[in-house]
Amino acid sequence: MYRNGDDNFPGKDVVVDKRMASMDQLLQTATDCVQKGIATRSIRTTGGEIVEKLEDLSDKGDYVVVGYGKFNDKIEYSELRKRYEERQKNNRENAKKPPDEPPYEDSERLKNSVGAKYNDVGDTIPIFVYSNGNDTEPARRVLLTRPMMKHWELIFAHISNFILPESWATQQLYTVDGQRVVHKADIEAEKRYVAVGNGLFKKLDYESAESKKRPAFIVSPKFKKKPVHEEDDRSRRSSVCSEG
């Protein structure tokens, strides 16, 4: 299953077995495993056709999970897994080569004296971060602390915890207009940034996503769930979805 409009997400394998008795349960599984809490409104084929019932699913088929908004037909979803595997292979090969550009500056001056602009609250820098190539999700608010600001690795690891695509880790930070942030001292409180993984920065109108913000989860009367024991439900969910 792939995430609608997200060409960075390589997909997740979802198992549909006898315990899954209805489309309602599949929609909830897609919400938990693929959408990470954002309500799933429909499941479609890569061509955009809505899957009405479980019997319409094919073994090892490719499907797209759609929440709010229209189905994005500009992405070749079936190629995302192959592209992801190729990127992983290239990354392993390039890891042994010297970088094409200087690494993020981490001079003694920056290590000993963090020049970032802190807010008036205390020892934190609140920033807002978008996921590279995703202009449908609002920015996530991330709090950076003074200890984090001494090392790029800590900054990137912390930002990665807040960005939806789990298939890549943050490796670069850009402003929304495409300027790469090279010095930690240039990170400013309350500013908006774009987290970039292995690929290139994608210039989009990221700030337009703020007007598309929706409630985190809305249950349609058509898809009301039957009560399920919480522990059993967690066990079932963990068994039906896995990393692709």
MARTORNU-773706 format. One record per residue (C-alpha): residue number from 1; residue in one letter; x, y, z. Coordinates in steps of 0.5 Angstrom, whole numbers. Layout:
<rec><i>NUM</i><aa>a</aa><px>X</px><py>Y</py><pz>Z</pz></rec>
...
***
This chain:
<rec><i>1</i><aa>m</aa><px>0</px><py>0</py><pz>0</pz></rec>
<rec><i>2</i><aa>y</aa><px>2</px><py>7</py><pz>-2</pz></rec>
<rec><i>3</i><aa>r</aa><px>1</px><py>14</py><pz>1</pz></rec>
<rec><i>4</i><aa>n</aa><px>-3</px><py>18</py><pz>-4</pz></rec>
<rec><i>5</i><aa>g</aa><px>1</px><py>24</py><pz>-7</pz></rec>
<rec><i>6</i><aa>d</aa><px>8</px><py>22</py><pz>-3</pz></rec>
<rec><i>7</i><aa>d</aa><px>13</px><py>20</py><pz>-8</pz></rec>
<rec><i>8</i><aa>n</aa><px>18</px><py>19</py><pz>-2</pz></rec>
<rec><i>9</i><aa>f</aa><px>14</px><py>13</py><pz>1</pz></rec>
<rec><i>10</i><aa>p</aa><px>16</px><py>6</py><pz>-2</pz></rec>
<rec><i>11</i><aa>g</aa><px>10</px><py>3</py><pz>1</pz></rec>
<rec><i>12</i><aa>k</aa><px>8</px><py>-2</py><pz>6</pz></rec>
<rec><i>13</i><aa>d</aa><px>6</px><py>-9</py><pz>6</pz></rec>
<rec><i>14</i><aa>v</aa><px>-1</px><py>-11</py><pz>9</pz></rec>
<rec><i>15</i><aa>v</aa><px>-3</px><py>-18</py><pz>10</pz></rec>
<rec><i>16</i><aa>v</aa><px>-11</px><py>-19</py><pz>9</pz></rec>
<rec><i>17</i><aa>d</aa><px>-13</px><py>-25</py><pz>12</pz></rec>
<rec><i>18</i><aa>k</aa><px>-19</px><py>-29</py><pz>15</pz></rec>
<rec><i>19</i><aa>r</aa><px>-19</px><py>-24</py><pz>21</pz></rec>
<rec><i>20</i><aa>m</aa><px>-20</px><py>-18</py><pz>17</pz></rec>
<rec><i>21</i><aa>a</aa><px>-28</px><py>-19</py><pz>16</pz></rec>
<rec><i>22</i><aa>s</aa><px>-30</px><py>-12</py><pz>13</pz></rec>
<rec><i>23</i><aa>m</aa><px>-27</px><py>-6</py><pz>9</pz></rec>
<rec><i>24</i><aa>d</aa><px>-28</px><py>-2</py><pz>15</pz></rec>
<rec><i>25</i><aa>q</aa><px>-23</px><py>-6</py><pz>19</pz></rec>
<rec><i>26</i><aa>l</aa><px>-18</px><py>-5</py><pz>12</pz></rec>
<rec><i>27</i><aa>l</aa><px>-19</px><py>2</py><pz>13</pz></rec>
<rec><i>28</i><aa>q</aa><px>-17</px><py>3</py><pz>20</pz></rec>
<rec><i>29</i><aa>t</aa><px>-11</px><py>-2</py><pz>19</pz></rec>
<rec><i>30</i><aa>a</aa><px>-9</px><py>3</py><pz>13</pz></rec>
<rec><i>31</i><aa>t</aa><px>-10</px><py>9</py><pz>18</pz></rec>
<rec><i>32</i><aa>d</aa><px>-5</px><py>6</py><pz>23</pz></rec>
<rec><i>33</i><aa>c</aa><px>0</px><py>3</py><pz>18</pz></rec>
<rec><i>34</i><aa>v</aa><px>0</px><py>8</py><pz>13</pz></rec>
<rec><i>35</i><aa>q</aa><px>-3</px><py>14</py><pz>14</pz></rec>
<rec><i>36</i><aa>k</aa><px>0</px><py>14</py><pz>22</pz></rec>
<rec><i>37</i><aa>g</aa><px>-7</px><py>17</py><pz>25</pz></rec>
<rec><i>38</i><aa>i</aa><px>-10</px><py>21</py><pz>19</pz></rec>
<rec><i>39</i><aa>a</aa><px>-16</px><py>18</py><pz>17</pz></rec>
<rec><i>40</i><aa>t</aa><px>-17</px><py>14</py><pz>11</pz></rec>
<rec><i>41</i><aa>r</aa><px>-23</px><py>15</py><pz>7</pz></rec>
<rec><i>42</i><aa>s</aa><px>-22</px><py>10</py><pz>1</pz></rec>
<rec><i>43</i><aa>i</aa><px>-17</px><py>5</py><pz>-2</pz></rec>
<rec><i>44</i><aa>r</aa><px>-16</px><py>5</py><pz>-9</pz></rec>
<rec><i>45</i><aa>t</aa><px>-12</px><py>2</py><pz>-15</pz></rec>
<rec><i>46</i><aa>t</aa><px>-6</px><py>5</py><pz>-18</pz></rec>
<rec><i>47</i><aa>g</aa><px>-10</px><py>7</py><pz>-23</pz></rec>
<rec><i>48</i><aa>g</aa><px>-15</px><py>11</py><pz>-18</pz></rec>
<rec><i>49</i><aa>e</aa><px>-21</px><py>6</py><pz>-18</pz></rec>
<rec><i>50</i><aa>i</aa><px>-24</px><py>5</py><pz>-11</pz></rec>
<rec><i>51</i><aa>v</aa><px>-24</px><py>-2</py><pz>-8</pz></rec>
<rec><i>52</i><aa>e</aa><px>-31</px><py>-3</py><pz>-6</pz></rec>
<rec><i>53</i><aa>k</aa><px>-30</px><py>-10</py><pz>-2</pz></rec>
<rec><i>54</i><aa>l</aa><px>-25</px><py>-14</py><pz>0</pz></rec>
<rec><i>55</i><aa>e</aa><px>-26</px><py>-19</py><pz>-5</pz></rec>
<rec><i>56</i><aa>d</aa><px>-24</px><py>-14</py><pz>-10</pz></rec>
<rec><i>57</i><aa>l</aa><px>-17</px><py>-14</py><pz>-8</pz></rec>
<rec><i>58</i><aa>s</aa><px>-11</px><py>-18</py><pz>-11</pz></rec>
<rec><i>59</i><aa>d</aa><px>-5</px><py>-22</py><pz>-8</pz></rec>
<rec><i>60</i><aa>k</aa><px>1</px><py>-18</py><pz>-8</pz></rec>
<rec><i>61</i><aa>g</aa><px>-3</px><py>-12</py><pz>-11</pz></rec>
<rec><i>62</i><aa>d</aa><px>-1</px><py>-5</py><pz>-11</pz></rec>
<rec><i>63</i><aa>y</aa><px>-6</px><py>0</py><pz>-8</pz></rec>
<rec><i>64</i><aa>v</aa><px>-6</px><py>7</py><pz>-6</pz></rec>
<rec><i>65</i><aa>v</aa><px>-9</px><py>10</py><pz>1</pz></rec>
<rec><i>66</i><aa>v</aa><px>-13</px><py>16</py><pz>0</pz></rec>
<rec><i>67</i><aa>g</aa><px>-15</px><py>21</py><pz>6</pz></rec>
<rec><i>68</i><aa>y</aa><px>-17</px><py>28</py><pz>5</pz></rec>
<rec><i>69</i><aa>g</aa><px>-16</px><py>31</py><pz>-2</pz></rec>
<rec><i>70</i><aa>k</aa><px>-16</px><py>28</py><pz>-9</pz></rec>
<rec><i>71</i><aa>f</aa><px>-13</px><py>22</py><pz>-12</pz></rec>
<rec><i>72</i><aa>n</aa><px>-6</px><py>24</py><pz>-14</pz></rec>
<rec><i>73</i><aa>d</aa><px>-5</px><py>21</py><pz>-21</pz></rec>
<rec><i>74</i><aa>k</aa><px>1</px><py>24</py><pz>-23</pz></rec>
<rec><i>75</i><aa>i</aa><px>5</px><py>19</py><pz>-19</pz></rec>
<rec><i>76</i><aa>e</aa><px>7</px><py>12</py><pz>-22</pz></rec>
<rec><i>77</i><aa>y</aa><px>6</px><py>9</py><pz>-15</pz></rec>
<rec><i>78</i><aa>s</aa><px>8</px><py>2</py><pz>-17</pz></rec>
<rec><i>79</i><aa>e</aa><px>15</px><py>4</py><pz>-19</pz></rec>
<rec><i>80</i><aa>l</aa><px>16</px><py>7</py><pz>-12</pz></rec>
<rec><i>81</i><aa>r</aa><px>19</px><py>1</py><pz>-9</pz></rec>
<rec><i>82</i><aa>k</aa><px>24</px><py>0</py><pz>-14</pz></rec>
<rec><i>83</i><aa>r</aa><px>26</px><py>7</py><pz>-14</pz></rec>
<rec><i>84</i><aa>y</aa><px>27</px><py>6</py><pz>-7</pz></rec>
<rec><i>85</i><aa>e</aa><px>31</px><py>0</py><pz>-7</pz></rec>
<rec><i>86</i><aa>e</aa><px>36</px><py>3</py><pz>-13</pz></rec>
<rec><i>87</i><aa>r</aa><px>37</px><py>9</py><pz>-8</pz></rec>
<rec><i>88</i><aa>q</aa><px>39</px><py>5</py><pz>-2</pz></rec>
<rec><i>89</i><aa>k</aa><px>44</px><py>1</py><pz>-7</pz></rec>
<rec><i>90</i><aa>n</aa><px>47</px><py>8</py><pz>-9</pz></rec>
<rec><i>91</i><aa>n</aa><px>47</px><py>10</py><pz>-2</pz></rec>
<rec><i>92</i><aa>r</aa><px>51</px><py>4</py><pz>0</pz></rec>
<rec><i>93</i><aa>e</aa><px>56</px><py>5</py><pz>-6</pz></rec>
<rec><i>94</i><aa>n</aa><px>57</px><py>12</py><pz>-5</pz></rec>
<rec><i>95</i><aa>a</aa><px>58</px><py>12</py><pz>2</pz></rec>
<rec><i>96</i><aa>k</aa><px>65</px><py>10</py><pz>1</pz></rec>
<rec><i>97</i><aa>k</aa><px>66</px><py>16</py><pz>-4</pz></rec>
<rec><i>98</i><aa>p</aa><px>68</px><py>23</py><pz>-2</pz></rec>
<rec><i>99</i><aa>p</aa><px>62</px><py>28</py><pz>-1</pz></rec>
<rec><i>100</i><aa>d</aa><px>61</px><py>32</py><pz>-8</pz></rec>
<rec><i>101</i><aa>e</aa><px>61</px><py>38</py><pz>-3</pz></rec>
<rec><i>102</i><aa>p</aa><px>63</px><py>40</py><pz>3</pz></rec>
<rec><i>103</i><aa>p</aa><px>60</px><py>37</py><pz>10</pz></rec>
<rec><i>104</i><aa>y</aa><px>56</px><py>42</py><pz>14</pz></rec>
<rec><i>105</i><aa>e</aa><px>61</px><py>46</py><pz>18</pz></rec>
<rec><i>106</i><aa>d</aa><px>62</px><py>44</py><pz>25</pz></rec>
<rec><i>107</i><aa>s</aa><px>67</px><py>49</py><pz>27</pz></rec>
<rec><i>108</i><aa>e</aa><px>70</px><py>50</py><pz>34</pz></rec>
<rec><i>109</i><aa>r</aa><px>67</px><py>56</py><pz>34</pz></rec>
<rec><i>110</i><aa>l</aa><px>60</px><py>53</py><pz>33</pz></rec>
<rec><i>111</i><aa>k</aa><px>61</px><py>47</py><pz>38</pz></rec>
<rec><i>112</i><aa>n</aa><px>63</px><py>52</py><pz>43</pz></rec>
<rec><i>113</i><aa>s</aa><px>58</px><py>58</py><pz>42</pz></rec>
<rec><i>114</i><aa>v</aa><px>51</px><py>56</py><pz>39</pz></rec>
<rec><i>115</i><aa>g</aa><px>49</px><py>62</py><pz>35</pz></rec>
<rec><i>116</i><aa>a</aa><px>42</px><py>60</py><pz>33</pz></rec>
<rec><i>117</i><aa>k</aa><px>37</px><py>65</py><pz>35</pz></rec>
<rec><i>118</i><aa>y</aa><px>33</px><py>63</py><pz>41</pz></rec>
<rec><i>119</i><aa>n</aa><px>26</px><py>65</py><pz>43</pz></rec>
<rec><i>120</i><aa>d</aa><px>24</px><py>68</py><pz>50</pz></rec>
<rec><i>121</i><aa>v</aa><px>22</px><py>62</py><pz>53</pz></rec>
<rec><i>122</i><aa>g</aa><px>28</px><py>59</py><pz>55</pz></rec>
<rec><i>123</i><aa>d</aa><px>33</px><py>54</py><pz>52</pz></rec>
<rec><i>124</i><aa>t</aa><px>29</px><py>52</py><pz>46</pz></rec>
<rec><i>125</i><aa>i</aa><px>29</px><py>54</py><pz>39</pz></rec>
<rec><i>126</i><aa>p</aa><px>22</px><py>52</py><pz>36</pz></rec>
<rec><i>127</i><aa>i</aa><px>22</px><py>51</py><pz>29</pz></rec>
<rec><i>128</i><aa>f</aa><px>17</px><py>49</py><pz>24</pz></rec>
<rec><i>129</i><aa>v</aa><px>19</px><py>43</py><pz>19</pz></rec>
<rec><i>130</i><aa>y</aa><px>16</px><py>40</py><pz>12</pz></rec>
<rec><i>131</i><aa>s</aa><px>17</px><py>34</py><pz>9</pz></rec>
<rec><i>132</i><aa>n</aa><px>21</px><py>35</py><pz>2</pz></rec>
<rec><i>133</i><aa>g</aa><px>16</px><py>34</py><pz>-4</pz></rec>
<rec><i>134</i><aa>n</aa><px>10</px><py>34</py><pz>1</pz></rec>
<rec><i>135</i><aa>d</aa><px>6</px><py>40</py><pz>0</pz></rec>
<rec><i>136</i><aa>t</aa><px>-1</px><py>37</py><pz>3</pz></rec>
<rec><i>137</i><aa>e</aa><px>1</px><py>36</py><pz>10</pz></rec>
<rec><i>138</i><aa>p</aa><px>2</px><py>42</py><pz>15</pz></rec>
<rec><i>139</i><aa>a</aa><px>9</px><py>44</py><pz>18</pz></rec>
<rec><i>140</i><aa>r</aa><px>11</px><py>40</py><pz>24</pz></rec>
<rec><i>141</i><aa>r</aa><px>13</px><py>44</py><pz>30</pz></rec>
<rec><i>142</i><aa>v</aa><px>20</px><py>42</py><pz>33</pz></rec>
<rec><i>143</i><aa>l</aa><px>23</px><py>44</py><pz>39</pz></rec>
<rec><i>144</i><aa>l</aa><px>31</px><py>44</py><pz>39</pz></rec>
<rec><i>145</i><aa>t</aa><px>35</px><py>45</py><pz>45</pz></rec>
<rec><i>146</i><aa>r</aa><px>42</px><py>48</py><pz>46</pz></rec>
<rec><i>147</i><aa>p</aa><px>45</px><py>41</py><pz>47</pz></rec>
<rec><i>148</i><aa>m</aa><px>42</px><py>39</py><pz>40</pz></rec>
<rec><i>149</i><aa>m</aa><px>45</px><py>45</py><pz>37</pz></rec>
<rec><i>150</i><aa>k</aa><px>52</px><py>43</py><pz>38</pz></rec>
<rec><i>151</i><aa>h</aa><px>51</px><py>37</py><pz>33</pz></rec>
<rec><i>152</i><aa>w</aa><px>48</px><py>36</py><pz>26</pz></rec>
<rec><i>153</i><aa>e</aa><px>47</px><py>29</py><pz>28</pz></rec>
<rec><i>154</i><aa>l</aa><px>42</px><py>31</py><pz>34</pz></rec>
<rec><i>155</i><aa>i</aa><px>38</px><py>36</py><pz>30</pz></rec>
<rec><i>156</i><aa>f</aa><px>37</px><py>31</py><pz>24</pz></rec>
<rec><i>157</i><aa>a</aa><px>35</px><py>25</py><pz>28</pz></rec>
<rec><i>158</i><aa>h</aa><px>30</px><py>29</py><pz>32</pz></rec>
<rec><i>159</i><aa>i</aa><px>27</px><py>32</py><pz>26</pz></rec>
<rec><i>160</i><aa>s</aa><px>26</px><py>25</py><pz>23</pz></rec>
<rec><i>161</i><aa>n</aa><px>22</px><py>23</py><pz>29</pz></rec>
<rec><i>162</i><aa>f</aa><px>17</px><py>29</py><pz>27</pz></rec>
<rec><i>163</i><aa>i</aa><px>17</px><py>28</py><pz>19</pz></rec>
<rec><i>164</i><aa>l</aa><px>12</px><py>23</py><pz>16</pz></rec>
<rec><i>165</i><aa>p</aa><px>16</px><py>19</py><pz>11</pz></rec>
<rec><i>166</i><aa>e</aa><px>19</px><py>13</py><pz>15</pz></rec>
<rec><i>167</i><aa>s</aa><px>23</px><py>11</py><pz>10</pz></rec>
<rec><i>168</i><aa>w</aa><px>29</px><py>16</py><pz>10</pz></rec>
<rec><i>169</i><aa>a</aa><px>32</px><py>20</py><pz>15</pz></rec>
<rec><i>170</i><aa>t</aa><px>33</px><py>27</py><pz>15</pz></rec>
<rec><i>171</i><aa>q</aa><px>40</px><py>29</py><pz>12</pz></rec>
<rec><i>172</i><aa>q</aa><px>39</px><py>36</py><pz>10</pz></rec>
<rec><i>173</i><aa>l</aa><px>36</px><py>42</py><pz>12</pz></rec>
<rec><i>174</i><aa>y</aa><px>33</px><py>48</py><pz>7</pz></rec>
<rec><i>175</i><aa>t</aa><px>29</px><py>54</py><pz>8</pz></rec>
<rec><i>176</i><aa>v</aa><px>22</px><py>54</py><pz>4</pz></rec>
<rec><i>177</i><aa>d</aa><px>25</px><py>58</py><pz>-2</pz></rec>
<rec><i>178</i><aa>g</aa><px>31</px><py>53</py><pz>-3</pz></rec>
<rec><i>179</i><aa>q</aa><px>37</px><py>56</py><pz>1</pz></rec>
<rec><i>180</i><aa>r</aa><px>41</px><py>50</py><pz>4</pz></rec>
<rec><i>181</i><aa>v</aa><px>42</px><py>51</py><pz>12</pz></rec>
<rec><i>182</i><aa>v</aa><px>49</px><py>50</py><pz>12</pz></rec>
<rec><i>183</i><aa>h</aa><px>51</px><py>53</py><pz>19</pz></rec>
<rec><i>184</i><aa>k</aa><px>47</px><py>51</py><pz>25</pz></rec>
<rec><i>185</i><aa>a</aa><px>48</px><py>59</py><pz>27</pz></rec>
<rec><i>186</i><aa>d</aa><px>43</px><py>60</py><pz>22</pz></rec>
<rec><i>187</i><aa>i</aa><px>37</px><py>56</py><pz>25</pz></rec>
<rec><i>188</i><aa>e</aa><px>32</px><py>61</py><pz>27</pz></rec>
<rec><i>189</i><aa>a</aa><px>26</px><py>61</py><pz>32</pz></rec>
<rec><i>190</i><aa>e</aa><px>19</px><py>60</py><pz>29</pz></rec>
<rec><i>191</i><aa>k</aa><px>22</px><py>60</py><pz>22</pz></rec>
<rec><i>192</i><aa>r</aa><px>20</px><py>54</py><pz>17</pz></rec>
<rec><i>193</i><aa>y</aa><px>24</px><py>49</py><pz>14</pz></rec>
<rec><i>194</i><aa>v</aa><px>24</px><py>43</py><pz>9</pz></rec>
<rec><i>195</i><aa>a</aa><px>27</px><py>37</py><pz>12</pz></rec>
<rec><i>196</i><aa>v</aa><px>31</px><py>33</py><pz>6</pz></rec>
<rec><i>197</i><aa>g</aa><px>33</px><py>26</py><pz>6</pz></rec>
<rec><i>198</i><aa>n</aa><px>38</px><py>23</py><pz>0</pz></rec>
<rec><i>199</i><aa>g</aa><px>35</px><py>26</py><pz>-6</pz></rec>
<rec><i>200</i><aa>l</aa><px>35</px><py>33</py><pz>-8</pz></rec>
<rec><i>201</i><aa>f</aa><px>30</px><py>39</py><pz>-5</pz></rec>
<rec><i>202</i><aa>k</aa><px>24</px><py>40</py><pz>-9</pz></rec>
<rec><i>203</i><aa>k</aa><px>21</px><py>47</py><pz>-10</pz></rec>
<rec><i>204</i><aa>l</aa><px>14</px><py>47</py><pz>-8</pz></rec>
<rec><i>205</i><aa>d</aa><px>9</px><py>52</py><pz>-5</pz></rec>
<rec><i>206</i><aa>y</aa><px>10</px><py>48</py><pz>2</pz></rec>
<rec><i>207</i><aa>e</aa><px>6</px><py>54</py><pz>6</pz></rec>
<rec><i>208</i><aa>s</aa><px>0</px><py>53</py><pz>2</pz></rec>
<rec><i>209</i><aa>a</aa><px>-1</px><py>46</py><pz>6</pz></rec>
<rec><i>210</i><aa>e</aa><px>-3</px><py>50</py><pz>12</pz></rec>
<rec><i>211</i><aa>s</aa><px>-9</px><py>52</py><pz>9</pz></rec>
<rec><i>212</i><aa>k</aa><px>-11</px><py>45</py><pz>8</pz></rec>
<rec><i>213</i><aa>k</aa><px>-10</px><py>43</py><pz>15</pz></rec>
<rec><i>214</i><aa>r</aa><px>-16</px><py>38</py><pz>17</pz></rec>
<rec><i>215</i><aa>p</aa><px>-18</px><py>34</py><pz>24</pz></rec>
<rec><i>216</i><aa>a</aa><px>-13</px><py>29</py><pz>25</pz></rec>
<rec><i>217</i><aa>f</aa><px>-18</px><py>24</py><pz>25</pz></rec>
<rec><i>218</i><aa>i</aa><px>-26</px><py>23</py><pz>23</pz></rec>
<rec><i>219</i><aa>v</aa><px>-30</px><py>17</py><pz>24</pz></rec>
<rec><i>220</i><aa>s</aa><px>-35</px><py>17</py><pz>18</pz></rec>
<rec><i>221</i><aa>p</aa><px>-42</px><py>14</py><pz>21</pz></rec>
<rec><i>222</i><aa>k</aa><px>-41</px><py>9</py><pz>15</pz></rec>
<rec><i>223</i><aa>f</aa><px>-35</px><py>6</py><pz>18</pz></rec>
<rec><i>224</i><aa>k</aa><px>-36</px><py>6</py><pz>25</pz></rec>
<rec><i>225</i><aa>k</aa><px>-32</px><py>0</py><pz>29</pz></rec>
<rec><i>226</i><aa>k</aa><px>-35</px><py>-5</py><pz>33</pz></rec>
<rec><i>227</i><aa>p</aa><px>-32</px><py>-5</py><pz>40</pz></rec>
<rec><i>228</i><aa>v</aa><px>-25</px><py>-9</py><pz>40</pz></rec>
<rec><i>229</i><aa>h</aa><px>-21</px><py>-11</py><pz>46</pz></rec>
<rec><i>230</i><aa>e</aa><px>-15</px><py>-6</py><pz>46</pz></rec>
<rec><i>231</i><aa>e</aa><px>-10</px><py>-11</py><pz>47</pz></rec>
<rec><i>232</i><aa>d</aa><px>-12</px><py>-16</py><pz>42</pz></rec>
<rec><i>233</i><aa>d</aa><px>-13</px><py>-10</py><pz>37</pz></rec>
<rec><i>234</i><aa>r</aa><px>-6</px><py>-8</py><pz>38</pz></rec>
<rec><i>235</i><aa>s</aa><px>-3</px><py>-15</py><pz>37</pz></rec>
<rec><i>236</i><aa>r</aa><px>-8</px><py>-16</py><pz>31</pz></rec>
<rec><i>237</i><aa>r</aa><px>-5</px><py>-9</py><pz>28</pz></rec>
<rec><i>238</i><aa>s</aa><px>2</px><py>-11</py><pz>29</pz></rec>
<rec><i>239</i><aa>s</aa><px>1</px><py>-17</py><pz>25</pz></rec>
<rec><i>240</i><aa>v</aa><px>-2</px><py>-15</py><pz>19</pz></rec>
<rec><i>241</i><aa>c</aa><px>3</px><py>-9</py><pz>17</pz></rec>
<rec><i>242</i><aa>s</aa><px>10</px><py>-9</py><pz>16</pz></rec>
<rec><i>243</i><aa>e</aa><px>15</px><py>-5</py><pz>13</pz></rec>
<rec><i>244</i><aa>g</aa><px>16</px><py>-6</py><pz>5</pz></rec>
***
